Amino acid sequence: MKKRLFILTIAICFLGCRNQPKETIPNTEVVVENVPVKVKDTVLVEPIEVPKTRKKIKEELTAKGFKTYNYISEKQDTILMQQYFIAVLKTGSMRVQNEEESADLQKAHAEHIKNMQDLGYIQIFAPFERNDDMSGALVYQVPTKKMADSLANLDPMVQAGGLELEIYPWWAKQGILLE
C-alpha cells in the first residue's frame, strides 16, 4: 500500500512540474485499487473528458429534430442509427456553353459544398465516375428533407440549371464519416 502511495505521489509531482495551466484542489480523495486515499493539494493537469453515451447522443439529436433508432446487430451490439438525406445530383437541362461561365459556376459549386461541409450540414460528398446523367451525391446531416432540399437548392450550379437533384432519406450509423 505504501509503495502505491509513493508511486502516486511521484506521478503527481512529475505532472506538477509540467508547464501547463494548473488548478489546485485541496483535500481530494482518490481511489487506488478500490481503497479511498486522501491526498492534499491535488494538481489537476487536464480535465478528464467523459465520452457521451449512446442514450445522451440520441437525446441531443432528438431535441434537434433528427430521427434516430437503435439497431441490434447479429452480434447483439446496439448501433445508433440516424436519418440523413442523400442528394443525387444529375446533369441539368440548362448547360452553360461559355467555358468561362462554366468554370465560374463549377468554382461556385465547389465553394458552396465546402461551405456546407464546414457548417456541418454535409457529411459526405463525392462525384460519380462519368455516367449518362448522374453527376454526384451529397449526404446531408440535417433533421428534415425540406432543410436538405433548401440547402441543396442554394447551390449556384443547381440555381443555374446545370444540375438537378433528387433527395432521399437515408439511414446510417450515427456519425458516419468516410476519411
C-alpha positions in Angstrom: 0.0 0.0 0.0 2.8 2.4 0.9 4.5 1.6 -2.4 1.4 2.5 -4.3 1.1 5.8 -2.4 4.7 6.5 -3.1 4.2 5.9 -6.9 1.1 8.1 -6.8 3.0 10.9 -5.1 5.9 10.7 -7.6 3.3 10.8 -10.5 1.6 13.8 -9.0 5.0 15.6 -8.6 6.0 14.7 -12.1 2.8 16.0 -13.6 3.0 19.1 -11.4 6.4 20.1 -13.0 4.9 20.3 -16.5 4.4 23.7 -18.0 0.6 23.6 -18.3 -2.2 25.6 -16.7 -2.8 24.0 -13.3 -5.7 24.1 -10.9 -5.2 23.0 -7.3 -8.0 21.2 -5.5 -7.3 20.9 -1.7 -8.2 17.7 0.2 -9.1 15.5 -2.7 -9.9 11.8 -2.3 -8.7 9.4 -4.9 -9.2 5.6 -5.2 -6.2 3.3 -5.6 -7.3 -0.3 -6.1 -10.7 0.2 -4.6 -9.3 1.9 -1.5 -10.1 5.6 -0.9 -6.9 7.6 -0.2 -7.0 11.3 0.9 -4.5 13.5 -1.0 -3.8 17.1 0.0 -3.4 19.8 -2.7 -4.0 17.6 -5.7 -3.0 19.2 -9.0 -5.3 18.7 -12.0 -3.3 18.9 -15.2 -6.0 18.2 -17.8 -9.8 17.7 -17.3 -11.0 14.2 -18.0 -13.4 14.1 -20.9 -16.2 11.6 -20.3 -17.5 10.2 -23.6 -21.2 10.7 -24.3 -23.4 7.7 -24.0 -25.4 6.5 -26.9 -28.5 7.5 -24.9 -27.2 11.1 -24.4 -26.4 11.4 -28.1 -29.8 10.1 -29.1 -31.5 12.6 -26.7 -29.5 15.5 -28.1 -30.3 14.5 -31.7 -34.0 14.1 -30.9 -34.1 17.5 -29.3 -32.7 19.0 -32.5 -35.4 17.2 -34.6 -33.4 14.3 -36.0 -34.9 10.9 -36.4 -33.0 8.0 -34.8 -33.4 4.4 -33.7 -31.4 1.7 -32.0 -30.4 -1.2 -34.3 -29.5 -4.5 -32.7 -26.9 -6.3 -34.8 -26.4 -10.1 -35.1 -23.7 -9.8 -32.5 -26.2 -8.2 -30.2 -24.4 -4.8 -30.4 -26.6 -1.8 -30.2 -25.9 0.7 -33.0 -27.5 4.2 -33.0 -28.9 4.8 -36.5 -29.6 8.3 -37.7 -31.6 9.6 -40.6 -29.6 11.5 -43.2 -30.6 12.8 -46.6 -28.8 11.9 -49.7 -29.0 14.3 -52.7 -28.3 12.7 -56.0 -27.0 15.3 -58.5 -28.0 14.8 -62.1 -27.0 16.7 -65.2 -29.4 19.7 -65.6 -31.2 20.7 -68.7 -29.6 24.2 -68.8 -25.9 23.6 -69.6 -23.7 26.7 -69.9 -22.0 27.0 -73.3 -19.4 29.6 -72.4 -16.2 28.0 -70.9 -15.6 30.9 -68.6 -19.1 30.9 -67.2 -18.9 27.1 -66.8 -15.6 27.4 -64.9 -17.1 30.1 -62.6 -20.2 28.0 -61.9 -18.1 25.0 -61.1 -15.9 27.0 -58.7 -19.0 28.5 -57.0 -20.5 24.9 -56.8 -17.3 23.6 -55.1 -17.2 26.6 -52.7 -20.9 26.0 -51.8 -20.2 22.4 -51.0 -17.1 23.3 -48.9 -19.1 25.9 -47.0 -21.9 23.4 -46.3 -19.4 20.9 -45.1 -17.6 23.5 -42.9 -21.0 24.4 -41.3 -21.6 20.7 -40.6 -24.6 20.2 -43.0 -22.8 17.9 -45.4 -21.2 14.7 -44.1 -20.1 13.1 -47.4 -19.8 14.4 -50.9 -18.4 12.7 -54.0 -18.7 13.0 -57.8 -19.7 9.8 -59.7 -17.5 8.4 -62.4 -18.9 9.9 -65.6 -22.3 8.4 -66.1 -25.1 9.3 -68.5 -26.8 11.8 -66.3 -25.8 11.2 -62.7 -23.1 13.6 -61.6 -22.5 13.0 -57.8 -24.1 12.7 -54.4 -24.1 14.6 -51.2 -25.1 13.3 -47.7 -26.8 16.0 -45.6 -26.9 15.8 -41.9 -30.0 17.8 -41.2 -33.2 16.9 -39.4 -35.7 17.2 -42.4 -35.9 16.6 -46.1 -37.2 20.2 -46.5 -34.0 21.5 -45.0 -31.8 19.3 -47.2 -33.7 20.4 -50.2 -33.4 24.1 -49.3 -29.6 23.8 -48.7 -29.1 21.8 -51.9 -31.1 24.3 -53.9 -28.7 27.1 -52.7 -26.0 25.6 -54.9 -25.2 28.0 -57.7 -24.9 25.2 -60.2 -28.4 24.0 -59.3 -29.8 27.5 -59.4 -28.3 28.0 -62.9 -29.9 24.7 -64.1 -26.6 23.0 -64.7 -27.5 20.3 -62.1 -30.8 18.9 -60.9 -31.3 16.9 -57.8 -33.3 14.2 -56.1 -33.3 13.9 -52.3 -33.9 10.6 -50.5 -34.0 9.8 -46.7 -31.0 7.6 -45.9 -30.3 5.7 -42.6 -26.8 5.1 -41.5 -24.8 4.7 -38.3 -24.8 7.9 -36.4 -21.7 10.0 -37.0 -20.6 8.0 -40.1 -17.6 9.6 -42.0 -15.5 8.5 -44.9 -11.9 9.5 -44.4 
